[in-house]
Amino acid sequence: MKKVLLRKTLFSLLLLLSFAIGFSQNVPLSKYAKISVITCGLGNETYSYFGHTAIRVADPINNLDVVYNYGAFDFRTPNFVAKFTKGDLQYFAVAHSFADFINDYTSEKRSVFEQELLVSPELKQKLFDKLNAVLFSNERYYTYKFIDKNCTSMVVDVINSTLGSNVIVKKQDTDKTYRSILFPYFNGHFYDQLGTSIIFGTKVDQLGTKIFLPFELKNSLEDTTFQGHLLAAKSQTLLSFEKETPSSWWNNIYTYLFILGFVVVVHNKVVDKIYLLILSLMGIFFVSVGFYSFHQELAMNYNVLLFSPFLLILIFFSIAKNKRWTYRFAVLHLIFLIVYSIFMINKAHFLIVLPMIITSGFVLVRVAIRNKKRIPIII
């Protein structure tokens, strides 16, 4: 799912101008034309963690070799960050020359794979016309949704629309949740993995029956049939690179465990309050963004049982030296913690949050003990 920075070069202006003049007139493709799905490899930048999908149209007779990309957005959009967070940022389709496209991925050292669509010349023309009609109309804009509407799902939709039915459907991992499917893509990026694990809500715990990632589409095309034959030819490797394994002195599990271990071992009232304050502020953020954002993936976030906004009240009573209510809120949050732990056992991100569950348990028990000697058996 590649972000595209629009570079206003003379060549791209001429290219778009030629598209506007020529393609709007439905240029007929020759019998040598081919249309293919392009899958781009994973990268180590946030926008490239999942890869990218595009459509290539190549016709040597018309001297045409163009890549259509549904993953573009403009950083200059007013209130860009707010719109991105809210979920109403407009993405749009763009076209590049294939030479520029492949050069970009060569410089990024990311693999590129191509699967030619084995369809009739009439369907190739129909798809080509549809892509150009979208490119020069308001249909080029769409509201990005992490699972339901992205560079991959848009390619699936435009091809299925051309074929007249939902020919391309997900073939593998339909028994896994979206969260389980996403989790390995963050390997080597620990805090990204942790952050997405705790900010996503219940939607990503649904079974992943939709194609929403580039390599899901690539794998599905290998088994998809249309009119009695395979829809796509065997995948061809256009670029081959080994993904570099990132290394960081801080973005790893060791710093995470060190910080949490410090909180447990130091046994300090101030440190405990700071830890609980951080959890509560994160919980407030999760609740706020869940209500504010149109991203359904962020709604109904049960992780607030761990990152409870009510921890702020506990901290207030503790500072006010109200031992009775400090104790009660500590016990309440220990109950939250038990419920959360049971609920989390079969979730993909259970192990990554387990150290925080344990740390929170230690801290809350300490708070309870400091404010009342007798601890109920449920603790």
Buried (B, 14 or more C-beta within 10 A) or exposed (E): BBBBEEEEEEEBEEBBEEBEEEBBEEBEBEEEBBBBBBBBBBBBEEEBBBBBBBBBBBBEEBEBBBBBBBBBBEEEEEEEEEBBBBBBBBBBBBBBBBEBBBEBBEEBBBBBBBBBBBBEEEBBBBBBBBBBBBBBEEEBEBEBBBBEBBBBBBBBBBBBEBBEEEBBBBBBBEEBBBBBBBBEBBBBBBBBBBEBBBBBBEBBBEEBEBBBBBBBBBBBBBEBEBEEEBBBBEBEEBBEBEBEEEEEEEBBEEBBEEEBEEBBEEEEEEBBBEBBBEBBBBBBBBBEBBEEBBBBBBBEBBBBBBBBBBBBBBBEBBEEEBEEBBBBBBBBBBBBBBEBBEEBEEBBBBEBBEBBBBBBBBBBBBBBBBBBEEBEEEB
